Amino acid sequence: MSTPKKILVYVDGTEPSITAAQYAICLASFYRADLIALYVVNTKAMEDLLKARIFLQDELMEYEHDMEADAQRYLNYVNELALKKGVTIVPRSRRGSVHKEIVDLINEEEVDLLVIGELARIRSWRDEFYDETERAIRMAPCSVLIAKDEDKVWQMYESLV
Amino acid sequence: MAFIDLVQEKIVRIPLVSTDKAGVLRELVQILKDAGEIEDYDAVFTAIREREEKLSTGLENGIAVPHGKSAAVSRLKLALGIAPEGIDFASIDGQPSRLFFMLVAPPNQSGPHVEALAEIVKLVQSKAFCRALTGSKDAREVVELIRGE
């Protein structure tokens, strides 16, 4: 069985996504794999909110600006986590629909493992009511690892020399 | 955090007691205060009111989505109020609003805020579902409907 050569971790600033980043750093270290961290500024959702008239035009621009800043901040944070463990991370920020950008980057970079944070525990029966992360999992052309148990992952990360 | 995970009985009120727009905004913020979700009522209310003053968040089909950003919260918060009789919320279609989804997010968590708003937009696309929510007898039934239990 071949080991992963290129790992992608999706980071959206939530606690589960930071746990996923810690797991991905451990995997990249174990397997000496390349590691990419991706943040997607969800412009698709913002455009939908503008169409629905929930957002004003200036509000949309304000949120876009905030999300660009969030992207930089969270990518910097996971980069620091990686550097502490001697792992190099390639930070990538993209704009668009989250699941589509994840899948596109997997294809472009020939990623062979996607690491993603734990999904929300409670799900609705409504088909359209699943989130972007779940869509990415369904559509990813590579294997997907869902990082769970924040405490155990943290211990694993901390024990990494 | 997904919108659905924010839905708990303690942040749902049916029926709202307010009869006008200003009262609804105050009541929704008070729901969060009573539920222990926020401490600084004034800061949250100001954020919501200031956004609402730019343009009403009253949409079509009886839905309103007041929202704002405030450093008074550390994570995304939701209050859900239902007024079966309808309240004038200066909505786009001029019709009374019945379902009020209020979201307040910290300034540095715009991503989850945007995604939760987008989820609400999807959720309320079904008029039948909105009618069922409006006809709920209590908060428990509202939560069950949204979670599909």
Chai-1 contact restraints between the chains, C-beta under 6 A:
chainA,res_idxA,chainB,res_idxB,connection_type,confidence,min_distance_angstrom,max_distance_angstrom,comment,restraint_id
A,D12,B,G111,contact,1.0,0.0,6.0,A-B,restraint_1
A,G13,B,G111,contact,1.0,0.0,6.0,A-B,restraint_2
A,N42,B,V114,contact,1.0,0.0,6.0,A-B,restraint_3
A,A45,B,V114,contact,1.0,0.0,6.0,A-B,restraint_4
A,A45,B,E115,contact,1.0,0.0,6.0,A-B,restraint_5
A,A45,B,A118,contact,1.0,0.0,6.0,A-B,restraint_6
A,M46,B,V114,contact,1.0,0.0,6.0,A-B,restraint_7
A,D48,B,A118,contact,1.0,0.0,6.0,A-B,restraint_8
A,L49,B,L117,contact,1.0,0.0,6.0,A-B,restraint_9
A,A52,B,V121,contact,1.0,0.0,6.0,A-B,restraint_10
A,I54,B,V65,contact,1.0,0.0,6.0,A-B,restraint_11
A,I54,B,L117,contact,1.0,0.0,6.0,A-B,restraint_12
A,L56,B,K54,contact,1.0,0.0,6.0,A-B,restraint_13
A,L56,B,L55,contact,1.0,0.0,6.0,A-B,restraint_14
A,Y63,B,S110,contact,1.0,0.0,6.0,A-B,restraint_15
A,D66,B,S110,contact,1.0,0.0,6.0,A-B,restraint_16
A,M67,B,S110,contact,1.0,0.0,6.0,A-B,restraint_17
A,M67,B,G111,contact,1.0,0.0,6.0,A-B,restraint_18
A,D70,B,G111,contact,1.0,0.0,6.0,A-B,restraint_19
A,A120,B,A2,contact,1.0,0.0,6.0,A-B,restraint_20
A,A120,B,D5,contact,1.0,0.0,6.0,A-B,restraint_21
A,I122,B,I4,contact,1.0,0.0,6.0,A-B,restraint_22
A,I122,B,D5,contact,1.0,0.0,6.0,A-B,restraint_23
A,I122,B,R147,contact,1.0,0.0,6.0,A-B,restraint_24
A,S124,B,I4,contact,1.0,0.0,6.0,A-B,restraint_25
A,S124,B,G148,contact,1.0,0.0,6.0,A-B,restraint_26
A,W125,B,G148,contact,1.0,0.0,6.0,A-B,restraint_27
A,E128,B,K122,contact,1.0,0.0,6.0,A-B,restraint_28
A,D131,B,A2,contact,1.0,0.0,6.0,A-B,restraint_29
